[in-house]
Amino acid sequence: MKDIRQINNPNNDNKIIDACSIFGAMDTTGRRFSGEGVIRAIANMHDRGNGLGGGFAVYGLYPEYADQYAFHIMFLSQQGRQETEAFLKENFDIIAQQEVPTRPTPPIKDPPLVRRYFLDIKRPGQKSGDDYVLEKVMTINTELSDSFVFSSGKNMGVFKGVGYPEEIADYFCLEQYRGYLWTAHGRFPTNSPGWWGGAHPFCILDWTVIHNGEISSYGINKRYLEQFGYQCTMQTDTEVVAYAVDLLMRQHHLPLEIVAKVLAPPFWDAIGRMPPEEQKLMRALRQVYGSLLLNGPFAVIIAHHGEMIGLTDRIRLRPLTVGEKGDMLYLSSEESAIRLIAPELDKAWIPMGGQPVVGRLKTGAKKTVTAGEAK
């Protein structure tokens, strides 16, 4: 007799919902480095995924186009490509464009066409450059057929798809790229489909998020973000985290420490034991931003130019380990992945739940230098 688990799960995958692997590496001097070590580290956590999603974000990637917005777009049809390229020509000056280089990788099946476009804003009007780009990304992802902008920042890029992360790295030839900050993700989808757009990282402008866990507050988070023009189109819960961070930090200019208290706030009984002024602040945040509280277990790595941030839920139901070696900062689901590429760490620790770990470029550090130029 056939096991009922195989009837509901034809791939016979064990849905272990504490899986997914996350990894981040940052050189705080701004020195760019190859992603080979990051690829080895995320591959070391192969068993935390099931081949239904893998991806990478790289910062300092395009120094020759550092002032242009770099759109990575996947196309599911030629009609989608034609419509989208006409839209880009109407709304941007296309400085350069090309197909993203790939190589045949046997496990990667039926990939979409992925192209990158380096864009200057043609006519922003009353909007800031970032707001203009945000609006156009949402238009492409909601109104144009068979096209998905999955990376839209400056001097950075996301590469992702259906496969194990080491397979995605091989497919996109990522060993040939260099950046000063890398994040990587191996996915084990639990309640959303495994598809190319739904793999991690999730990106808007230069914000990227990778996530292990489940955002059970997705519905209310999504409805709140829609009030500010964000549209969730990638069919997975993690997308709301990227948009929430962009809203809170870029648009509302909140410091990171406050953003952490919005996404993973203290429990009410803990707030009740705080000094009066701190209580007042925490209550105000819950009243104003209560709809952005992230319920459910999670560990996330949030990145943008100049910073890499690790954060877990309030009671730390998903693992996160921090490692330091010289100017390098590492964040990982497992310490073993860090020690694979940095065996002799200066320091390693596990952060408290709800307490952000922040790596920042050192004062005067460059974001686009090559390995031999950093001082």
C-alpha positions as CSV (number, residue, x, y, z in Angstrom):
1,M,0.0,0.0,0.0
2,K,1.3,3.5,-0.9
3,D,2.3,5.7,2.0
4,I,-0.1,8.6,2.3
5,R,2.9,10.9,2.7
6,Q,3.9,10.0,-0.8
7,I,0.4,10.7,-2.2
8,N,0.5,14.2,-0.8
9,N,4.2,14.6,-1.5
10,P,5.1,12.9,-4.7
11,N,8.7,13.9,-4.4
12,N,8.9,12.0,-1.1
13,D,10.5,15.0,0.6
14,N,10.4,15.1,4.4
15,K,9.0,18.5,5.2
16,I,11.3,19.5,8.0
17,I,10.2,23.1,8.6
18,D,13.2,24.1,10.6
19,A,15.4,23.6,7.6
20,C,16.6,26.1,5.0
21,S,20.2,27.3,5.2
22,I,21.4,30.9,5.3
23,F,24.9,32.2,5.1
24,G,26.5,35.7,4.8
25,A,30.1,36.9,4.5
26,M,31.2,40.5,4.6
27,D,34.6,42.1,4.4
28,T,34.2,45.3,6.5
29,T,37.1,47.0,4.7
30,G,35.1,47.0,1.5
31,R,37.6,44.6,-0.2
32,R,36.0,42.5,-2.9
33,F,36.5,38.8,-2.8
34,S,35.5,35.7,-4.8
35,G,32.4,33.9,-3.8
36,E,34.0,30.4,-4.0
37,G,34.2,30.2,-0.2
38,V,30.6,31.3,0.2
39,I,29.5,28.6,-2.3
40,R,31.4,25.9,-0.4
41,A,29.9,27.1,2.9
42,I,26.3,27.0,1.7
43,A,26.9,23.6,0.0
44,N,28.1,22.3,3.4
45,M,24.5,22.7,4.5
46,H,23.1,20.8,1.5
47,D,20.9,18.6,3.7
48,R,18.9,21.5,5.0
49,G,17.4,22.0,1.5
50,N,15.7,19.9,-1.1
51,G,16.7,21.4,-4.4
52,L,13.6,23.6,-4.8
53,G,15.4,26.9,-4.3
54,G,18.8,28.4,-4.0
55,G,20.3,31.8,-4.5
56,F,22.9,34.5,-3.8
57,A,23.2,38.3,-3.4
58,V,26.4,40.0,-4.2
59,Y,27.4,43.6,-3.3
60,G,30.1,45.6,-5.1
61,L,29.3,43.5,-8.2
62,Y,29.2,46.1,-10.9
63,P,31.7,48.8,-10.2
64,E,31.8,49.8,-13.9
65,Y,28.0,50.6,-13.6
66,A,28.0,51.7,-10.0
67,D,25.7,54.7,-10.7
68,Q,23.1,52.8,-12.7
69,Y,20.2,50.7,-11.4
70,A,21.0,47.1,-12.3
71,F,17.8,45.2,-13.1
72,H,17.9,41.4,-13.2
73,I,14.8,40.2,-15.0
74,M,13.6,36.7,-15.7
75,F,11.3,36.1,-18.7
76,L,9.0,33.2,-19.2
77,S,8.1,34.1,-22.7
78,Q,9.3,36.2,-25.7
79,Q,6.1,38.3,-25.4
80,G,7.0,39.1,-21.8
81,R,10.5,40.2,-22.8
82,Q,9.2,42.4,-25.7
83,E,6.6,44.1,-23.4
84,T,9.1,44.7,-20.6
85,E,11.9,46.0,-22.9
86,A,9.4,48.5,-24.4
87,F,8.4,49.6,-20.9
88,L,12.1,50.0,-19.9
89,K,12.8,52.1,-23.0
90,E,9.9,54.3,-22.3
91,N,10.8,54.9,-18.6
92,F,14.6,54.6,-18.4
93,D,17.7,55.3,-20.4
94,I,19.2,51.8,-21.0
95,I,23.0,52.2,-20.7
96,A,23.8,48.6,-21.2
97,Q,22.1,45.2,-21.4
98,Q,23.0,41.6,-21.8
99,E,21.9,38.1,-21.1
100,V,23.2,36.9,-17.7
101,P,26.0,34.3,-18.5
102,T,25.1,30.8,-17.7
103,R,26.5,27.3,-18.3
104,P,24.8,24.0,-18.9
105,T,24.2,22.4,-15.4
106,P,22.3,19.1,-15.6
107,P,20.2,19.4,-12.5
108,I,18.8,22.8,-13.7
109,K,15.7,22.1,-15.7
110,D,13.7,24.5,-17.9
111,P,15.3,27.7,-16.7
112,P,13.8,31.1,-17.7
113,L,15.7,33.6,-19.8
114,V,17.5,35.9,-17.4
115,R,18.8,39.3,-18.6
116,R,20.3,42.3,-16.9
117,Y,19.8,46.0,-17.7
118,F,21.8,48.9,-16.4
119,L,19.4,51.9,-16.2
120,D,19.4,55.6,-15.7
121,I,16.1,57.3,-14.8
122,K,14.6,59.2,-17.7
123,R,12.0,61.4,-15.9
124,P,11.5,60.9,-12.2
125,G,9.3,63.9,-11.8
126,Q,8.4,64.5,-8.2
127,K,9.6,61.2,-6.9
128,S,13.1,60.3,-5.6
129,G,15.1,58.0,-7.8
130,D,14.5,55.0,-5.5
131,D,10.7,55.7,-5.2
132,Y,10.5,55.9,-9.0
133,V,12.4,52.6,-9.4
134,L,10.2,50.9,-6.8
135,E,7.1,52.0,-8.6
136,K,8.3,50.7,-12.0
137,V,9.4,47.4,-10.5
138,M,5.9,46.9,-9.0
139,T,4.4,47.8,-12.4
140,I,6.5,45.2,-14.2
141,N,5.8,42.5,-11.7
142,T,2.0,43.0,-11.5
143,E,0.9,44.3,-14.9
144,L,3.3,42.9,-17.5
145,S,3.1,39.3,-18.6
146,D,5.7,36.6,-17.9
147,S,8.3,39.0,-16.5
148,F,9.7,39.3,-13.0
149,V,12.3,41.9,-11.8
150,F,14.1,40.0,-9.0
151,S,17.0,42.4,-8.5
152,S,16.9,46.2,-8.8
153,G,19.7,47.8,-6.8
154,K,22.9,49.7,-7.8
155,N,26.2,47.9,-7.9
156,M,24.7,44.6,-6.6
157,G,22.8,41.7,-8.0
158,V,20.7,38.6,-7.1
159,F,21.1,35.2,-8.8
160,K,18.6,32.6,-7.9
161,G,16.5,29.7,-9.1
162,V,15.2,26.2,-8.6
163,G,18.0,23.9,-7.5
164,Y,20.5,23.5,-4.7
165,P,22.5,26.6,-4.1
166,E,25.7,25.1,-5.4
167,E,23.9,24.2,-8.6
168,I,22.6,27.7,-9.0
169,A,26.1,29.0,-8.4
170,D,27.4,26.7,-11.1
171,Y,24.7,27.6,-13.5
172,F,25.3,31.4,-13.1
173,C,29.1,31.0,-13.1
174,L,29.3,32.8,-9.8
175,E,32.9,31.7,-9.1
176,Q,33.8,34.4,-11.7
177,Y,32.2,37.3,-9.6
178,R,33.6,39.3,-6.8
179,G,31.9,41.4,-4.1
180,Y,32.6,42.7,-0.6
181,L,29.4,41.2,0.8
182,W,27.8,37.9,-0.2
183,T,24.6,36.2,1.1
184,A,23.5,32.7,0.2
185,H,20.4,30.6,0.7
186,G,19.3,27.0,0.3
187,R,15.5,26.6,0.4
188,F,13.2,23.9,1.8
189,P,9.7,25.3,0.8
190,T,7.1,24.4,3.4
191,N,3.8,26.1,2.3
192,S,4.7,27.9,-0.9
193,P,5.7,26.6,-4.4
194,G,9.3,26.1,-5.4
195,W,9.7,28.2,-8.5
196,W,12.4,30.6,-9.9
197,G,10.9,33.8,-8.7
198,G,10.1,32.4,-5.3
199,A,13.7,31.4,-4.4
200,H,15.7,33.6,-2.0
201,P,17.1,36.2,-1.8
202,F,14.3,38.7,-2.1
203,C,15.3,42.1,-3.3
204,I,13.9,45.6,-3.7
205,L,16.4,48.3,-4.6
206,D,19.6,47.3,-2.8
207,W,17.8,45.6,0.1
208,T,18.0,41.8,0.1
209,V,16.6,39.3,2.6
210,I,17.3,35.5,3.1
211,H,15.2,33.7,5.6
212,N,14.9,30.4,7.4
213,G,11.5,29.8,9.0
214,E,7.9,30.7,8.4
215,I,6.2,34.1,8.6
216,S,2.7,33.2,9.8
217,S,1.7,36.9,9.9
218,Y,2.2,37.1,6.1
219,G,-1.4,38.1,5.5
220,I,-1.5,41.2,7.7
221,N,2.1,42.2,6.8
222,K,1.1,42.0,3.1
223,R,-2.1,44.1,3.6
224,Y,-0.2,46.8,5.5
225,L,2.6,47.0,2.9
226,E,0.1,47.3,0.1
227,Q,-1.0,50.7,1.6
228,F,2.5,52.0,0.7
229,G,2.6,50.7,-2.9
230,Y,4.3,47.4,-2.4
231,Q,2.8,44.4,-4.2
232,C,3.7,40.8,-3.1
233,T,4.0,38.8,-6.3
234,M,6.6,36.1,-5.6
235,Q,4.1,33.6,-3.8
236,T,6.1,33.3,-0.6
237,D,6.1,34.8,2.9
238,T,9.7,36.1,2.9
239,E,9.0,38.8,0.4
240,V,7.2,40.9,3.0
241,V,10.4,41.2,5.1
242,A,12.3,42.9,2.2
243,Y,9.6,45.4,1.7
244,A,9.1,46.0,5.4
245,V,12.8,46.8,5.8
246,D,12.7,49.2,2.8
247,L,9.7,51.0,4.2
248,L,11.0,51.3,7.7
249,M,14.6,52.2,7.0
250,R,14.6,54.0,3.7
251,Q,11.2,55.7,3.7
252,H,10.5,56.2,7.4
253,H,14.2,56.7,8.3
254,L,14.1,54.5,11.4
255,P,17.4,53.3,12.8
256,L,18.1,49.6,12.7
257,E,17.7,49.1,16.4
258,I,14.1,50.5,16.2
259,V,13.4,48.4,13.1
260,A,14.4,45.3,15.1
261,K,11.9,46.2,17.8
262,V,9.2,46.6,15.1
263,L,9.9,43.2,13.5
264,A,10.7,41.2,16.6
265,P,9.3,43.3,19.5
266,P,9.6,42.4,23.2
267,F,6.6,40.6,24.8
268,W,4.1,42.7,26.6
269,D,5.2,41.4,30.0
270,A,8.8,42.4,29.2
271,I,7.6,45.9,28.1
272,G,5.8,46.2,31.4
273,R,9.1,45.8,33.3
274,M,10.9,48.5,31.3
275,P,11.6,52.1,32.5
276,P,8.6,54.4,31.8
277,E,10.2,56.2,28.8
278,E,11.2,52.9,27.2
279,Q,7.8,51.5,27.8
280,K,6.3,54.6,26.1
281,L,8.5,54.0,23.0
282,M,7.7,50.3,22.8
283,R,4.0,50.8,23.1
284,A,4.1,53.5,20.4
285,L,5.9,51.2,18.1
286,R,3.4,48.4,18.7
287,Q,0.5,50.9,18.0
288,V,1.9,52.4,14.8
289,Y,3.7,49.3,13.3
290,G,1.8,46.4,14.9
291,S,0.9,45.1,11.5
292,L,4.6,44.6,10.6
293,L,5.3,42.4,13.6
294,L,6.7,39.1,12.2
295,N,4.9,36.2,13.8
296,G,6.4,32.7,13.5
297,P,9.9,31.3,13.8
298,F,12.5,33.0,11.7
299,A,16.2,33.8,11.2
300,V,17.0,36.3,8.6
301,I,20.0,38.0,7.1
302,I,19.2,41.4,5.7
303,A,21.8,43.2,3.6
304,H,22.2,46.5,1.7
305,H,25.2,48.5,0.8
306,G,27.5,49.0,3.8
307,E,25.6,46.7,6.2
308,M,24.9,43.0,6.9
309,I,22.3,42.3,9.6
310,G,21.3,39.1,11.3
311,L,18.0,38.8,13.3
312,T,16.0,36.0,14.8
313,D,12.5,35.8,16.3
314,R,12.1,36.8,19.9
315,I,12.5,33.3,21.3
316,R,15.1,32.2,18.7
317,L,13.2,29.3,17.2
318,R,15.6,29.3,14.2
319,P,19.4,29.0,14.5
320,L,21.9,31.8,13.8
321,T,25.6,31.8,14.5
322,V,28.0,34.7,14.2
323,G,31.7,34.4,13.4
324,E,34.5,36.9,13.2
325,K,38.0,36.6,11.6
326,G,40.0,39.7,11.1
327,D,38.0,42.1,9.0
328,M,35.5,39.3,8.0
329,L,32.1,38.9,9.5
330,Y,30.1,35.7,9.0
331,L,26.5,34.8,9.7
332,S,25.2,31.2,9.3
333,S,22.6,28.7,10.2
334,E,25.5,26.4,11.3
335,E,28.9,27.1,12.8
336,S,30.3,24.3,10.7
337,A,29.7,26.2,7.5
338,I,31.7,29.1,8.8
339,R,34.6,27.0,10.1
340,L,34.8,25.2,6.8
341,I,36.2,28.4,5.2
342,A,37.5,30.1,8.3
343,P,38.7,27.3,10.6
344,E,40.4,29.6,13.2
345,L,37.9,32.2,14.1
346,D,38.7,35.1,16.4
347,K,35.3,34.9,17.9
348,A,32.1,32.9,17.5
349,W,28.8,33.3,19.3
350,I,25.0,32.8,19.2
351,P,23.0,36.1,19.4
352,M,20.0,36.6,21.7
353,G,16.5,36.3,20.1
354,G,15.3,39.5,18.7
355,Q,18.7,41.2,19.1
356,P,20.2,42.3,15.8
357,V,23.8,41.6,14.8
358,V,25.2,44.3,12.6
359,G,28.2,44.3,10.4
360,R,29.1,47.7,8.9
361,L,31.8,48.9,6.5
362,K,34.6,50.6,8.5
363,T,34.9,54.4,8.2
364,G,36.5,55.3,5.0
365,A,36.1,51.8,3.5
366,K,35.4,51.7,-0.2
367,K,32.5,49.7,-1.6
368,T,33.9,48.9,-5.1
369,V,37.6,48.4,-4.6
370,T,39.3,45.3,-6.0
371,A,41.1,42.9,-3.8
372,G,44.6,44.5,-4.3
373,E,43.4,48.1,-3.7
374,A,41.8,47.9,-0.3
375,K,43.9,49.5,2.5
